[in-house]
Amino acid sequence: MLIVGHAGTESSFAAMKVPIQRGNTWILHSWNPNEADQELPAGATVEPVARVLGVVEEAQGLILYAKYNRDEIARAFGSTGNPSWAVGHRDIDVRSKPHTVLMVDLRKDVGTKVEHRYADLFLSRDEFQWESQAQTAPGDAKGRRIIEHSKEGRFIHLFARYRKRGDDFVYCGTMTYLRHEGEKPMRVWWKLDHTLPEGLWKAWSP
């Protein structure tokens, strides 16, 4: 993500593009073939404010470590106006491919009910511990989708935020099942497919 300003004016704009020099001219080039290149005017300044680390193939263009609210997450998976996205564990098919979306609060508010104080935390930059809803068991449909997700070809997506109040979720990419214990709730350990950035680890680590 770049912020572009024009010398001698107060105008500026943001763009998700790559600056490329062609002769004496700078061009803002998009990875999207449907987006035309944009020539920078003389005297323009370019300031990078964010970097795209990758695009998840099967998740409608979600960007790693970008922030999303629940409505934006639902839209990314082709769903709108569906109250079922108010929960933290959502199974959904996108273009006939299965996905599971986990949305977690790392710090629970003081008034959170005991049954909703899930033990969700990053154990390292590569491992995440997650606790299911109280009714989930290894043998039921939700439990099997978790444990057997690789065999099924299911993508498990993690969205995390520090606390519920005032924070959007940060997309942490996909995860791979490692092991579990218990039932109703299940406690599950995951390997992150993308190592958590150092800054987020410092902000979120226990």
C-alpha positions as CSV (number, residue, x, y, z in Angstrom):
1,M,0.0,0.0,0.0
2,L,1.4,3.4,-1.1
3,I,0.5,7.0,-0.2
4,V,1.1,9.2,-3.2
5,G,1.3,13.0,-2.8
6,H,1.6,15.7,-5.4
7,A,4.2,18.5,-4.9
8,G,2.7,21.9,-4.4
9,T,-0.8,20.6,-3.7
10,E,-2.6,19.0,-0.8
11,S,-3.9,16.1,-2.9
12,S,-2.9,12.5,-2.2
13,F,-4.3,9.0,-2.7
14,A,-3.6,5.5,-1.6
15,A,-3.0,2.6,-4.0
16,M,-2.1,-1.1,-3.7
17,K,0.5,-1.0,-6.5
18,V,4.2,-1.6,-7.2
19,P,6.3,1.4,-8.4
20,I,8.3,0.6,-11.6
21,Q,10.6,3.0,-13.5
22,R,10.3,3.1,-17.2
23,G,12.9,5.4,-18.7
24,N,12.5,8.7,-16.9
25,T,8.9,8.0,-15.8
26,W,7.7,6.2,-12.7
27,I,4.6,3.9,-13.1
28,L,2.4,2.4,-10.4
29,H,1.8,-1.2,-11.6
30,S,-0.9,-3.4,-10.3
31,W,-0.7,-7.2,-10.0
32,N,-4.3,-7.3,-11.0
33,P,-4.4,-7.5,-14.9
34,N,-7.8,-5.8,-14.9
35,E,-6.2,-2.6,-13.3
36,A,-4.4,-0.2,-15.7
37,D,-1.0,1.1,-14.8
38,Q,-0.9,4.6,-13.5
39,E,1.8,7.2,-14.4
40,L,3.1,9.3,-11.6
41,P,3.2,13.1,-12.3
42,A,6.5,14.9,-12.1
43,G,7.3,15.9,-8.5
44,A,5.1,13.3,-6.9
45,T,6.3,11.6,-3.7
46,V,5.6,8.0,-2.8
47,E,5.5,6.7,0.8
48,P,5.0,3.0,1.5
49,V,2.7,2.5,4.5
50,A,2.0,-1.3,4.3
51,R,3.3,-4.3,2.4
52,V,1.3,-7.2,1.0
53,L,2.8,-10.4,2.3
54,G,0.6,-12.7,0.3
55,V,-2.9,-13.5,-0.9
56,V,-4.6,-16.6,0.3
57,E,-5.7,-18.6,-2.8
58,E,-9.1,-19.9,-1.8
59,A,-10.3,-17.0,0.4
60,Q,-11.5,-14.4,-2.0
61,G,-8.4,-12.3,-1.9
62,L,-7.9,-11.9,1.8
63,I,-4.6,-10.2,2.7
64,L,-2.3,-11.5,5.5
65,Y,-2.3,-9.3,8.6
66,A,-4.9,-6.9,7.2
67,K,-7.7,-5.9,9.5
68,Y,-11.3,-7.0,9.0
69,N,-14.6,-6.6,10.9
70,R,-17.1,-9.5,11.0
71,D,-19.1,-8.1,8.0
72,E,-16.0,-7.9,5.9
73,I,-15.0,-11.4,6.8
74,A,-18.4,-12.7,5.9
75,R,-18.3,-10.9,2.5
76,A,-14.8,-12.3,1.8
77,F,-16.4,-15.8,2.0
78,G,-19.4,-14.8,-0.1
79,S,-21.9,-14.3,2.7
80,T,-23.8,-11.2,3.6
81,G,-26.4,-10.3,6.2
82,N,-26.1,-13.8,7.8
83,P,-26.4,-13.6,11.7
84,S,-24.5,-16.9,12.0
85,W,-21.2,-14.9,11.5
86,A,-21.7,-13.5,15.0
87,V,-20.1,-16.8,16.3
88,G,-16.4,-17.5,16.5
89,H,-16.4,-20.8,14.5
90,R,-18.0,-20.9,11.1
91,D,-17.9,-23.7,8.5
92,I,-18.7,-22.6,4.9
93,D,-18.1,-23.8,1.3
94,V,-16.7,-21.3,-1.2
95,R,-16.8,-22.4,-4.9
96,S,-17.5,-25.9,-3.7
97,K,-14.4,-25.9,-1.5
98,P,-14.7,-26.3,2.3
99,H,-13.4,-23.6,4.7
100,T,-13.5,-23.1,8.4
101,V,-13.2,-19.6,9.8
102,L,-12.1,-19.1,13.4
103,M,-12.5,-15.6,14.9
104,V,-10.9,-15.2,18.4
105,D,-10.5,-12.6,21.1
106,L,-7.1,-13.1,22.8
107,R,-8.1,-11.2,25.9
108,K,-11.5,-11.7,27.4
109,D,-13.5,-8.9,28.9
110,V,-14.0,-9.0,32.7
111,G,-17.7,-9.6,32.2
112,T,-17.3,-12.5,29.8
113,K,-19.3,-15.6,30.8
114,V,-17.2,-18.5,32.1
115,E,-18.3,-20.7,29.2
116,H,-17.1,-18.1,26.7
117,R,-13.6,-17.7,28.2
118,Y,-11.9,-19.8,25.6
119,A,-8.3,-20.6,26.0
120,D,-7.1,-19.0,22.8
121,L,-3.5,-17.9,22.6
122,F,-0.3,-17.9,20.5
123,L,2.2,-20.3,22.1
124,S,4.9,-19.1,19.7
125,R,5.1,-17.3,16.4
126,D,4.3,-20.6,14.7
127,E,1.8,-22.3,17.0
128,F,-1.7,-21.4,18.2
129,Q,-3.8,-22.9,20.9
130,W,-7.6,-22.8,20.3
131,E,-10.5,-23.9,22.4
132,S,-13.8,-24.9,20.7
133,Q,-17.3,-24.1,21.8
134,A,-18.6,-26.0,24.7
135,Q,-20.7,-28.4,22.7
136,T,-18.0,-29.5,20.2
137,A,-16.6,-33.0,20.5
138,P,-14.0,-34.9,18.3
139,G,-16.7,-37.3,17.0
140,D,-19.3,-34.7,15.9
141,A,-19.4,-32.9,12.6
142,K,-17.5,-29.8,13.7
143,G,-14.9,-31.8,15.5
144,R,-14.2,-34.1,12.6
145,R,-13.9,-31.1,10.2
146,I,-11.2,-29.8,12.5
147,I,-9.2,-33.0,13.0
148,E,-9.6,-34.3,9.4
149,H,-9.4,-30.9,7.6
150,S,-6.2,-31.8,5.6
151,K,-7.8,-35.1,4.3
152,E,-10.9,-33.2,3.3
153,G,-9.0,-30.4,1.7
154,R,-10.5,-27.9,4.1
155,F,-8.8,-24.6,4.7
156,I,-8.7,-23.4,8.4
157,H,-8.5,-19.6,8.6
158,L,-7.6,-17.6,11.8
159,F,-8.7,-14.1,12.5
160,A,-7.5,-12.8,15.8
161,R,-7.8,-9.6,17.8
162,Y,-6.4,-8.5,21.2
163,R,-9.8,-7.7,22.7
164,K,-13.4,-7.5,21.7
165,R,-14.1,-3.8,22.4
166,G,-12.9,-1.5,19.6
167,D,-10.6,-3.9,17.8
168,D,-11.0,-5.3,14.3
169,F,-9.7,-8.9,13.6
170,V,-6.3,-9.4,12.0
171,Y,-6.2,-12.1,9.4
172,C,-3.4,-14.5,10.4
173,G,-3.7,-16.8,7.4
174,T,-4.4,-20.6,7.4
175,M,-3.4,-23.2,9.9
176,T,-2.7,-26.9,10.0
177,Y,-4.0,-29.3,12.8
178,L,-1.4,-30.7,15.1
179,R,-3.2,-32.4,18.0
180,H,-6.1,-32.1,20.4
181,E,-7.3,-33.1,23.8
182,G,-10.6,-33.2,25.6
183,E,-14.2,-32.7,24.4
184,K,-17.0,-30.3,25.0
185,P,-14.9,-28.2,24.7
186,M,-12.0,-29.5,22.6
187,R,-8.6,-27.9,23.0
188,V,-6.7,-27.9,19.7
189,W,-3.1,-27.0,18.8
190,W,-2.4,-25.6,15.3
191,K,0.7,-24.9,13.3
192,L,0.4,-21.5,11.6
193,D,1.1,-21.7,7.8
194,H,2.6,-18.2,8.0
195,T,4.9,-17.3,10.9
196,L,3.4,-14.5,12.9
197,P,5.3,-11.2,12.5
198,E,7.6,-10.2,15.4
199,G,5.5,-7.1,16.1
200,L,2.3,-9.0,16.5
201,W,3.9,-11.7,18.6
202,K,5.2,-9.1,21.0
203,A,1.8,-7.4,21.2
204,W,-0.2,-10.6,21.6
205,S,2.1,-13.1,23.4
206,P,1.0,-14.2,26.9
